[in-house]
Amino acid sequence: MKLTAQAQLVEIFTKTGLLPYMKLFGVAELVFVSLFLWPRSLRIGFLLLTPYFGGAMAVELSQHIFFIMPAVILAFVWLGAWLRDNSLFGVAHKMQKTFIAH
């Protein structure tokens, strides 16, 4: 959507002053999502997507724009990461300690 310059996104990026970087953000988003979806690079993709969408929320909040879309996407990224590899959150390590202790 950022690469096709949809009217709604052009309006938001103009308001935030980031219109010249819209296509760069679109390419970065595609690269980060690709890394996240490829199993061998899940961790780096997750680590890049989290601050990307966190930053999007921060920019939208600072400009008094409704920030729910990046928050929802970020929630799905975290849910997908947890479902694919819960060791990202330290869950597997804690479970191993529990099983060893018993």
N, C-alpha and C positions, 0 to 999 in steps of 0.2 A: 504494500500500500504506500509505503514511503517512496519507493522507487517509481511508482506511477504518478506521484504527486496529486493525490486525491484532494478535492477542494477543502474538505473538513481539516485534513492534516496541514494543508498549506496555510489555512487560517490560524491554526494553533501554533505552527512553527513561526509564522509571521509575528504573532503576538508575543512569543517568547524571544524573538530576535535570532532564532536559529535556522531560519529558512535556507541560508547558503549551505548548511551542513545536513540538510534533510536526506539527500541521497547517500551521503557517507554513513549516516545513522542506519539507513535501510540496509546497506551492504554489511555493516558491522552486525546488525541484528541477524541477517541470514547466516553469516559466518558463525556467530555464537550458537545459533540454533542447530546448525549442522554439526558443530562440535559436540553439542549436548546430545544429539540423537545418535551419533556414532558411538557404539559401546566403549571403544578403547579410549575415547577422549571425553567421556561423560563428566568426569570430575572438573576438567578445565572449562568445559562448556558451562557447567553449573556455576563455577566460580566467576565466569565472565558475565553470564546472564543476570545473576543476582544484583551486582552493583549497577548494571546497565538499566534494569527496570527500577531499581531503587533511586537512581539518579533521575529517571524519567518522572517518578512520583515527586521527587524534591523540586524539580523544575516546575511541574504543573502546580504544586502547592504554592510555590513562591509567586506564581503569576495568577493565583486565584482561579485556576482552571480545575474542572472536575477531574480528579485523579484516579477514578475507580478502575479504568481500563488497565493501566500498568500494574495496579495492585492485584487485579484478578489474574492477569497473565503470570505475574510473579508467584502467586499462590499455586497456580497449576504447574509451574516449573518446579517449585519445591515439592509438591505432591508427586509429580512424575519422578523426580530424583529420589525421593524416599521409597517409592514403589520399585524402582529399578535397582537401587543400591543403598540400602539403609545404613551401610557402614559410613556413609558421608556424614551422618549425624551421631556417630558413636554408639549406635544401638547394638550392632553386632558384637562389638568389643565388650559391652556391658553384659550381653547375654552369655558370651563365652565364660566370663568370670563367674556368673551365676551357676552355670552348668558344672564348672570345675569345682566350685565350692561345695556342691551337694554330692 
